[in-house]
Amino acid sequence: MKKKIINILKKTRKKISKYLSTNRLFLTFVVFTLIETVLLRNFTFSLRGTDEYTPFEPLICDLALLIIIGSFGYFVKPKKQFNYYFAWMLIVTLMCVINSIYYVFYTSFASFSLLAELGLVGEVGDSLVEKFRVIDFIYVIFPILYLLIHTKLKKGSYYTFVSKIENSKKMFTSTILAGVIVLAFTLVNVDGTDVSRLVKQWNRELVVQRFGIVLYQGNDLIQSLTPKINSLFGYDEAAKNFKDFYSKKFSTEEHKDNKYTGVLEGMNIVFVHMESIQNFLVNMKVNNVEITPTLNKLSKEGMYFSNFYPQISIGTSSDTEFTLNTSLMPANSGTAFVQYYDRNYASIPKILTEKGYYTFSSHANNPSMWNRSNMHPSLGYQEMIFKDKFEGTDKSDSRWVGLGLSDYDYFLQLQSKLEKIENEHENYMGTLIQLSNHSPYAATEFNPELYNYFGKLDLTNTYTIIDPDTGKEKTETVDYLKDTRLGNYLISVHYADMALGTFVDYIEKSDYYDNTVFVFYGDHDARLDKSEYQYYYNYNTKTNVLYEEEDPEYFNYDNFVHETNKRTPLVIWTKNKEVSKKIRRVNENVMGMYDILPTLGNMMNFDYKYALGHDIYDIGSDNVVIFPNGNFVTNKVYYNNASGNYMVLNTEENKKNNVGMLVINEDYISNLKNYTDEILSVSNDILVHDLIEKEGKNIPQIENSEGK
């Protein structure tokens, strides 16, 4: 018996040794690419400091798919197998490099649908380059090592020897079978929710956490290549869901007039798109200097929403423009501005055009950026006042700041253009898009004269220490935010706010605009990493060091706090004193970008039939803000779709009602999750199948309703 066991072990060892010696290319390919996928997850998820996923599941899934991919290499003659494996290794390496860089910028994973936006990268290339890390290119090591191994094997007799003994069909069959078995092992615990998340791919990070980067990217490729096919298949079900959703919406959601109904009716409206301005800046001071004095002033004089959230996906600024104008969610795949610009949307410009308004948009950038040249007319803007209508838009011009014409010069040149519109049109609606505060927040690139004109922002800190030589106290001054992204961001924001201030001063002193309301909104957060906020929340000004976790003054700036910190300001403001008195207030209810259209619809008395958001004065504290990745926030909780966890929000209302002391009812979370899925599905179906155009009139309540 003992001899039999020894013989079996010897034969097994011999077979393993033979397999290892005759399948070096395949095995090295699998090992190297698997290491790359592991490194990618570590270098991306570590940015969030998350441990909310099990590394084993994506590891096994990646391993299975790499084995399956590698098995097809046996159909290639041994002397040519290197070409097959090397090509796939380059694909995996490129995939890892791109996703590693992309994750730093967007806290998500890249999509093939972004290929349509490659032409847009040139406009904001500096924003991406600024976030490059050396570690993002570590994956390049593996193709180089693979090439060296191939060179060594080629010099020997490896390929000649393998050519004589390899049974390609047998090796393919056994290898792919092994891959399928491993894949089945990792998929055995997949439930309906996992499958739904994979198919819908709203939360790309969650898909990678569960299924690995290889399956994610393969699934994404299929989805990205089939938008036109999807628009043909599944139409009937999408149309039915669309009609059911709005029929239910019209029968159950009753709009009642409130104190703000019609308060802005008949007024002109101008939206001011404030690039990358976050809400934590409001009333913030450094060395007793306000970072955003203009925004502070507007928030006190107008209707200020202090818990306002953008709802962006990969389209960032363009997603904000889309959601604000249509009250729909961003596209599930790609961006609405690029993939779905040719749809018929019920947008603010179109609605107001029907009421006799003249509509325009303005941005001192190329109209091709985010495909605005096509999407803005599709949204209903009648005129685009873009780069070619301004002076100083050449990089060599002294008026150039960051990515384009400085906000100061932009607003200066806008004055005559706006006055012309005011003289020629009884009513108008416009969108003005700021640019100077766009990342990479290169403060050193500001025009020195212009920067000094507004006053240089002092970010230094003075603190007291004990001189070790004399034992006496002495003061030290340190520029602790110098060359940090947070420091550059604060300088950039301060400049953009001061430039905006010159525009507000002009409005207030002008003989025009008595019948105009301005809506100032931050389009999205600054895309700063969580770690970069430590110098804001945990800097000890007395000692010039960061608080440690055990320190009582330490603030736990975790993932949930980071997400809620992405709030941006929203202010509705007018110089008209009578109207200003009627609307001046602070609204602390949670509000999203998709709530702007219905809220203004109530205030201006216009139609908002297809809005997915709500008039904030209708829904009040019951509002829900949904994000494209499946997260949502209410006045009570912020829910993370990837982890299934939530944070009870530390708001004044919750403190008053002791919500933080209670356990949130799981039915509350479950119902909101279902509602989130429904909203995201209906919105995406509208984009993919152009349902407002094709099915809108088939909803009885649409024809019979008064609009709201």
Secondary structure, DSSP 8 states (H G I E B T S, - for coil): -HHHHHHHHHHHHHHHHHHHHH-HHHHHHHHHHHHHHHHHHHHHHHHHT---S-THHHHHHHHHHHHHHHHGGGGS-HHHHHHHHHHHHHHHHHHHHHHHHHHHHHSS---GGGGGGGGGGGGGHHHHHTT--GGGGGGGHHHHHHHHHHHHHHHTTHHHHHHHH--HHHHHHHHHHHHHHHHHHHHTT--HHHHHHHHH-S-HHHHHHHHHHHHHHHHHHHHHH-HHHHHHTTHHHHHHHHHHHHHHHHHH------TTTTTTTT-EEEEEEETT--GGGTT-EETTEES-HHHHHHHHHSEEETTEE----TTHHHHHHHHHHHS----SSS-HHHHSTTS----HHHHHHHTT-EEEEEESS-TTGGGHHHHHHHHT-SEEE-GGGSS--STTSTTEETTEE-HHHHHHHHHHHHHHHHHH-SSEEEEEE--TT-TT--GGGS-HHHHHHH------EEEEEE-TTT--EEEEEE-TTTTSHHHHHHHHHHHHHHHHHHHHHHHHHSSS-TTEEEEEEE-S-----GGGGHHHHSEETTTTEE--TTSTT-----HHHHHHTT---EEEEES-HHHHHHH-EEE-S-EEGGGHHHHHHHHHT---TT-SS--HHHHGGG--EE-TTS-EE-SSEEE-TTT--EEE---HHHHHTTGGGS---HHHHHHHHHHHHHHHHHHHHHHHHTHHHHHGGG-HHHHHS---
